[in-house]
Amino acid sequence: MADMEDFRDTVTAWAAGGPGDGAHELAELLPVRAVVLLEGLSDAAAVTALAESRGRDLAAEGVCVVPMGGAMSVGRFARLLGPAGLGLRLTGLCDEAERGYYARALQGDGAAQEFFVCAADLEDELIRALGTPRVQELIDAEGDLRALLTFLRQPAQRDRTSPQQLRRFLGTKKGRKIHYGRVLVEALAPDRVPAPLDALFSSL
């Protein structure tokens, strides 16, 4: 039986140049009402973890979370899924540096699709919400403290702030940002969810 993961995979293949018939069929079958466009898998892990912590089943609500593999792809996904394509409501979460891509794709030509912007990126928002001591505790609990201490001894890290060092560390190993996207969100107190992430959920 088809599910929201099938729709996400079909849409991703469509955006990569494949046929769109399957996406049209699944959008009606499931049905899908909204799509959350995210830059990558770590953002998707964080959004999924927050949904679970709040007892929300986004798929059952008709919401599909789509990691696009980079913010520069947002225009392509918006054309396929928005008013000119499947006619779905679009929203998303992006880094400050990628705001322009999202604005052109979701708010250009009179469109009024809403999206939410992290001050630097989502990892930065989560680290500030938790505080660096708590993030270091979580890294220790996940068995990565030795790797972190080795990383912090690198000369390139000396002039960076603790939050900057932690952000950089999370991106130094394949899959680490994805893993900690979930770990950091699961550690948040309900009243400490970063504003852009909280606003995204309030909008859905």
C-alpha positions as CSV (number, residue, x, y, z in Angstrom):
1,M,0.0,0.0,0.0
2,A,1.4,3.4,-1.0
3,D,2.4,5.8,1.8
4,M,4.0,9.2,2.2
5,E,7.5,7.9,1.8
6,D,6.5,6.6,-1.6
7,F,5.2,10.0,-2.5
8,R,8.4,11.7,-1.3
9,D,10.6,9.3,-3.2
10,T,8.5,9.7,-6.4
11,V,8.6,13.5,-6.1
12,T,12.4,13.4,-5.6
13,A,12.8,11.2,-8.7
14,W,10.5,13.6,-10.6
15,A,12.6,16.6,-9.6
16,A,15.6,14.8,-10.9
17,G,14.1,14.5,-14.3
18,G,11.8,11.5,-14.1
19,P,8.2,11.2,-15.0
20,G,5.5,13.0,-12.9
21,D,2.5,10.7,-13.4
22,G,3.2,8.7,-10.3
23,A,3.4,11.8,-8.1
24,H,0.1,13.1,-9.4
25,E,-1.6,9.7,-8.7
26,L,-0.1,9.4,-5.2
27,A,-1.0,13.0,-4.3
28,E,-4.6,12.2,-4.9
29,L,-4.5,8.7,-3.4
30,L,-3.0,9.5,-0.1
31,P,-4.1,12.5,-0.1
32,V,-1.4,15.1,0.3
33,R,-2.3,18.6,1.3
34,A,1.1,20.2,2.1
35,V,4.8,19.7,1.5
36,V,7.7,20.8,3.8
37,L,10.7,21.6,1.7
38,L,14.0,21.1,3.6
39,E,17.6,21.5,2.6
40,G,18.8,18.1,3.7
41,L,18.4,14.9,5.7
42,S,19.6,16.4,9.0
43,D,16.8,19.0,8.9
44,A,14.3,16.2,8.0
45,A,15.5,14.2,11.0
46,A,15.0,17.1,13.3
47,V,11.5,17.8,12.0
48,T,10.5,14.2,12.2
49,A,11.8,14.0,15.8
50,L,9.9,17.0,16.9
51,A,6.7,15.7,15.3
52,E,7.1,12.5,17.2
53,S,7.8,14.3,20.5
54,R,4.6,16.3,20.0
55,G,2.5,13.3,19.2
56,R,1.9,14.4,15.6
57,D,1.7,12.1,12.6
58,L,2.5,14.4,9.8
59,A,1.8,11.7,7.1
60,A,-1.7,11.1,8.5
61,E,-2.2,14.9,8.4
62,G,-1.4,14.9,4.7
63,V,2.0,16.6,5.2
64,C,5.0,15.3,3.3
65,V,8.5,16.2,4.5
66,V,10.9,16.4,1.6
67,P,14.7,16.8,2.0
68,M,15.8,18.3,-1.4
69,G,19.6,17.7,-1.2
70,G,20.3,21.5,-1.2
71,A,18.5,24.8,-1.1
72,M,19.2,25.6,-4.7
73,S,16.7,22.8,-5.7
74,V,13.8,24.6,-4.0
75,G,12.7,26.4,-7.2
76,R,12.5,23.1,-9.1
77,F,10.4,21.4,-6.3
78,A,8.2,24.5,-6.0
79,R,7.4,24.5,-9.7
80,L,6.4,20.8,-9.6
81,L,4.5,20.8,-6.3
82,G,3.1,24.4,-6.0
83,P,0.3,26.2,-7.8
84,A,1.7,25.5,-11.3
85,G,2.2,21.8,-10.5
86,L,0.3,19.7,-8.1
87,G,-1.3,22.7,-6.4
88,L,-0.1,21.8,-2.9
89,R,0.6,24.1,-0.1
90,L,4.3,24.6,0.3
91,T,6.3,25.6,3.3
92,G,9.9,25.0,4.5
93,L,12.8,25.7,6.8
94,C,16.1,27.1,5.5
95,D,19.4,28.7,6.6
96,E,19.8,32.4,6.6
97,A,22.3,32.2,3.7
98,E,19.7,30.4,1.6
99,R,16.8,32.8,2.3
100,G,17.0,34.2,-1.3
101,Y,16.4,30.8,-2.9
102,Y,13.4,30.1,-0.8
103,A,12.0,33.7,-1.2
104,R,12.2,33.5,-5.0
105,A,10.7,30.0,-5.2
106,L,7.9,30.4,-2.6
107,Q,7.1,34.1,-2.7
108,G,7.9,35.2,-6.2
109,D,5.3,36.1,-8.8
110,G,2.8,37.1,-6.2
111,A,2.9,33.7,-4.4
112,A,2.2,33.7,-0.7
113,Q,3.8,30.5,0.5
114,E,5.3,30.9,4.0
115,F,8.7,29.6,5.0
116,F,10.9,30.0,8.1
117,V,14.5,31.0,8.5
118,C,17.2,29.8,10.9
119,A,19.6,32.5,12.2
120,A,22.6,30.5,10.8
121,D,21.3,27.0,10.3
122,L,19.2,24.6,12.3
123,E,22.1,23.1,14.2
124,D,23.0,26.6,15.4
125,E,19.4,27.1,16.6
126,L,19.4,23.8,18.4
127,I,22.8,24.4,20.0
128,R,21.8,27.8,21.3
129,A,18.5,26.4,22.6
130,L,20.2,23.7,24.5
131,G,23.4,25.5,25.5
132,T,26.9,24.2,24.8
133,P,27.3,22.3,28.1
134,R,24.2,20.3,27.4
135,V,25.2,19.6,23.8
136,Q,28.6,18.4,25.0
137,E,26.8,16.1,27.5
138,L,24.7,14.6,24.7
139,I,27.8,14.1,22.5
140,D,29.4,12.3,25.5
141,A,26.3,10.2,25.9
142,E,26.4,9.2,22.2
143,G,30.0,8.0,22.6
144,D,31.6,10.9,20.6
145,L,33.3,12.8,23.3
146,R,36.8,11.6,22.4
147,A,36.3,12.6,18.8
148,L,35.1,16.0,19.9
149,L,38.1,16.6,22.1
150,T,40.4,15.6,19.3
151,F,38.6,17.9,17.0
152,L,38.8,20.8,19.5
153,R,42.6,20.5,19.6
154,Q,42.9,21.3,15.9
155,P,44.5,24.8,15.3
156,A,41.6,25.8,13.1
157,Q,39.2,25.6,16.0
158,R,41.1,28.0,18.4
159,D,39.5,31.2,17.2
160,R,36.0,29.8,17.0
161,T,33.4,30.2,19.7
162,S,32.1,27.0,21.4
163,P,28.8,27.0,19.5
164,Q,30.8,27.4,16.2
165,Q,33.1,24.6,17.2
166,L,30.1,22.3,17.9
167,R,28.4,23.2,14.6
168,R,31.5,22.4,12.7
169,F,32.0,19.1,14.6
170,L,28.6,17.9,13.7
171,G,29.4,18.3,10.1
172,T,32.8,16.5,10.1
173,K,31.6,12.9,9.7
174,K,29.1,11.5,7.2
175,G,25.8,10.9,8.9
176,R,26.7,12.8,12.1
177,K,24.5,15.8,11.4
178,I,21.5,13.5,10.6
179,H,22.0,11.6,13.8
180,Y,22.3,14.7,16.0
181,G,19.4,16.4,14.3
182,R,17.3,13.8,16.1
183,V,19.4,13.7,19.3
184,L,19.3,17.4,19.9
185,V,15.6,17.8,19.2
186,E,14.7,14.9,21.5
187,A,16.7,16.6,24.3
188,L,14.7,19.9,24.0
189,A,12.3,21.0,26.7
190,P,8.9,21.8,25.2
191,D,9.4,25.5,25.8
192,R,12.9,25.6,24.3
193,V,12.1,24.6,20.7
194,P,13.8,27.2,18.4
195,A,11.4,29.8,17.1
196,P,11.7,28.9,13.3
197,L,11.1,25.2,14.0
198,D,8.2,26.0,16.4
199,A,6.7,28.4,13.9
200,L,6.9,25.8,11.1
201,F,4.9,23.3,13.2
202,S,2.4,26.0,14.1
203,S,1.8,26.7,10.5
204,L,1.0,23.1,9.5
